[in-house]
Amino acid sequence: MTRIKKTSSRNISILDVAKASGVSITTVSRVINKVGTVKEKNRVKVMDAVKELKFQPSVVAQRLATGKSNVVALVIPRYEGVFYSFYALEIIRGVGTMCDALKLDLLLHLADAHSPLSLRGVGGMIFSDIIGNRIQLEDSLAKNIPTVVINYYVEDLDVSCIAVDNCGGAENAVNYLIELGHKKIAHITGDVMTQAAAKRLEGYKSALQKNGIAVREEYIFNTDYSRGQARSAAENLLKADDPASAVFVASDSMALEVMAVARELGKDIPGDLSIVGFDDNPSGLYGPIALTTVRQPLIRMAEESVKELKRLIELKKNAPKKILLPAELVIRESCRPFSDK
């Protein structure tokens, strides 16, 4: 029996495996890349050496050898607190889980909108939203890399996209408040530079207009999705001379901040103010009042994006699909019928 001398796993190369198994580097490469022209006795020798040396094949080397790549790059625009973001964590979880199920490798890019992406060796791209980084998307398409965009409905490019019906979800939320008898309904927006926030604002206005209620600009409070700006908006909303009786908030984290401000000012939720959020963040369940919200199917959107990308990779041509997923109103405790008291 040949005794294999162990070396540090950090320094083990394909050359070490070749020496240990007594075959050529080419034979080792063929075994690792599952090329079927290797004699069985040599395949066994190589696999024994790989196991004994705990050799980890280079993903890049395998791609160069086979001409194929199963690496999926997930691009998330970089912003402060990204790893505390319910949205970002759900997207990473959904994409990661489906990549694992489909035997794809995941590469995470926290991208600066102005920096070019390294696309070498990438088999496909998933862009999580387009926020100032459209040039990166166009670069990927120009290089014929299979590409899918999520959380952004792309109408003017030949690219697959999977988005949430933010406009419809917002409209349903405001219609619910109107059905409860509210007419003075405010809106705390997200960053309207994002398509999601802009569409939620559009849905808010559409619901009011369809129900014959005038849109009052003083009831619209623009923010950047941060809890700090949500707090400022809530204070202005609650201290107004003619305050709204209900508010639709563009995210659950901001809606929870509105609740906190209301309690600090001695207001009752939902007695003095009915609140609807957007996201279905689990944190909305655990406050003094369970938050009524709009559930967006983040995990489903993320998983479908990986399935769609795998379809494009295997198809070897661009045949894009454009999908709009419905959002669901989840009624809990933070709203009540309007009363003049």
N, C-alpha and C positions, 0 to 999 in steps of 0.2 A: 504493500500500500504506500502511495506517495504521501509524504508528510508535508503539509503546507505551512510555510512560515508566515505567521501573522504580522501585519504591519498596522500602523495607525489607520483607522477607517477614514480619516480626513485626507490621507495621502494615497489611498488605493486608486489605481487607475486601471484602464482596460489592459495595459501592458502587464501589470501584476497578475491579472487573471489569466492572460495568455501564457506567462511563464509558469504559473502554478499548475495549469492544466496541460501544458506541453503541446499547445496548438498555436496557430498563427493568430495575430490580432484580427485579421479578416474573418477567421472562423468564429472568434469570440463575438465580433460585431454581428455576424449572421445569426448566431444563437440568440443574442440579446434582442435582436430585432425580428426574431421569429421567421427568418427566411428558411424555407423548407429544403434547402440543398445541402444540409449538413448531415454527415453520417451519425447514426444514433450513438455510437460509442464516444464520439467527440462531443456531441451535445451533452451527454451525461457528465463527461469530464469538466466541461465548462460550467454547467449548473452546480456541480459539487464545489468547484472553486469559488464561484459567486457566493454560494451559501456560506462556505467556510470563512471567506475573507469579508463577508458582509458588504459586498460591493454594491453601490448604488449607481446605476447607469445614469449618465447625464441626459436630461430631457432634451437639451439643445442638440447633443450629439445624435440622439435617436431621431430627431426631426430631420437633421441633415442626411442621415443614412437612409431614411425611408421616403423623404420628400413630403411627408405628411405632418400635420401638427394638430394635436387635440387640445391645445391651450386656448382657453377662452379668457379674454381680457375684459374685466368689468370696470368701466370708467365712471367714477363718481366725482362730480365737481367738488373741489375742496372748499370747505367753509368751517368757521369756528364751531366746535362742539359736534363735529360730524359723528364721532363715535358715541355720542350721547343721544343721537337723533333716532327716534323710533322708526322713522321712514328708512334711513340708511341701514340700520341694523336688520330690519325686516327684508330689505332688498338683498343684502349680503347673505342672510340666512337662506332665503328662497333660492337664489342663484347657486349658492354653494351646495345646498342639498341636492338640487337637480343635476349639477355638474358631477357630483359624486355618483349619483344613480346612473348617469349616462357615460361614466368612465371618462370624463373630461377633466383637465387640469385647470384650476382657476387662478388667474393673475389679477390682483386688485390694483387699480390705478386711482390714487387720489389726485385728480388732475387740476393743475392750474390752467385756467382758460386760455392763457396766452402762450403756453409752452407746448411745443410739438410732442406728440406721443411716440414712444419707441414701439414700432409695429413689427420689428424683425422677429420672425419665428412664431408669430401669433396666427392661430387658425381662424379666429373669429372675434368680433367685438360686440359688446353690449354697452350701450351708453345709457346710464341712468340719469335721464333728464338732459336737456340741452340748455345750459345757463351760461351764455356768453362764449361757449366753446364750439359753436357750429363749424368753425374752420377745421377742428379735429375730426368731426363727423365727415365733412366733405373730403378730407384727406384720406380717411379710411375707405370711403367709397371709390375715390379716384384710383386707389391701389387695388381695387377689386377684392377687398377683404370682406367676407360675409359679415354683415352688420345688422344689428337690431337695436332700435331705440325704445326705451320704456319710459313711462310717465310723461311722454310728450308725443302728441299726435302730429306727425310730420306730413303735411299735405303736398309740399312743393318739391320733394326729393323722392327718387325711386329707391326707397328703403323700407324695410319692414319696421312697423312700430306697434307697440301695445301700450295703450293708455287707459286711464280711468275717466269715466264720464263725470268730470268735475262740475261742469255746468248743470247737468241733470241732477246730480247729487245735491248741489246747493239749492237748486230750484225746489226740490222735494222738501228740503229742510225748512225753507221759508214758507212754502205752502202749508206745512204742518203748523207753523206758528200762526199763520193767517186763519187756518181752520179753528184754532183755539181762540180766535177773536182778536188777536193782536193786529194793530195797524201801524203803530209806531215801532218799527223794527229797524234796529241798527245793524251795521256790519263792521266787524274788525277784520280787515283784509290781511293776507300774507303779503309777501314781496311780489308785487304785480309784474316784476320783471320775469317771474317764472310763469309758465303757461298755466300751471295748476291754480295759482292764486288769481290770475286774470280771469280764468274760466269760472271760478267760484264767485267772483264779483259779478261777472256777467249773469250767472244763474240767479243771484240775489236780486239784481235789477229786473230780470225777466219775470220772476215770480211776482214782484210788486206790480209791475206794469200790466201783467195779464189779469191781475185781480183789481185793477182800477185804483191802485194806491200810488200816490206820487213818490218818486225817488227824491229824498231829501239829502243833499250833499253833506249837511251838518251831522247826519247820522252815519256817515261813512268815515271810518278811522283807518288810515293807511299805516301799515307797519312792515317790518322786515321779517316777520315770523318770530322775533325774539320775545321772551317773557318780559323783558324790560320795557319794550315799546308797548306790549299788551297791557302792562300795568298803567302806563301813562294814558293809553286810550281808555281803559276802564275808568280811571279817575275822571277824565273829561266827560265820559258817557254818563256816569252816575251823578255828577255834580252839575249837569246841564240844567238850564232854566226850564226846559221842556223835555225831560228825559224820556228815552224810549222805554217801552214796557218789556221788550224782548230784544235779544241780540243773537245774530248768527256769526260765529267766530270761525276763522279759516283754518284753525288747527286746535286739537284738543289741549295741547300744552298751553296755548294762549287762553283757551276757555277756562282752564283750571286757575290761571292767574287772575282772570276776571272774577271768578268765584271768591278767590282769596281777598281781593280788593273790596268786593261787596261786603264780605263779612267784617272786614276792618272798619268799614264805614257804617256798620250797623244795619246793613240791608239784608233782607231775607231772600234766599234763593229756594224755590222759584216765586215766593210771594211778591217780592218787589221787582224781580227781573227774571224772566225766563231765558235760558241759555241753550243753544245748540252748538256743538263743536263739529269737527271734521277729522277723521282718521280712524277712530275706534282704538285709541291707545289704551291698553289695560289699566293705566294709572287713573283713567277716568272713572273706574269702578270703585275706587277705594277711598274717595273723599267722603265728607259728611253727606253729600248728595251725589248719587250716581248720575253721570253726565249723559244726556241725550246727545247722540252724535250721528255722523254719516260714516258708515264703514266702507273703506276702500280696500279692494282685494289685493293687497300688496304682495303677499306670498304667491298667490295665483299668477299675478302679473310677472313676478320674477321667474317663477318656474316655467311659464309659457314662453318667456323670452329665450330660455336655454333650449327648449324643444324646437322653437322656430329657428334658432341659430344652427342647431344640429341638422335640421332639414336643409337649410341653405348650404351648409358645408358639404353634405352628401350629394345634394343636387348638382353642385359644381356650376351653378349659374344663378343669376339674380332673378328671383321670381317673388317679389315682396308681397307680404300680407299686411293689411292695416286693420287693427282690432281695437275696439272701444269697449271696455268692460264696465258693466253697470255698478253704481254705488248704491248702498242699502241704508236707509234710515233706521236707526236703532233707538227706540223710544225707552227712556228710563225715567228719572225722577226730576230733572232740572227744568221742566216746563209745566205750566199750569194754564187753564183757561184765563183769559183776560177778565179783570174785574175792576170797576171804577172805585171800589171800596166805598 
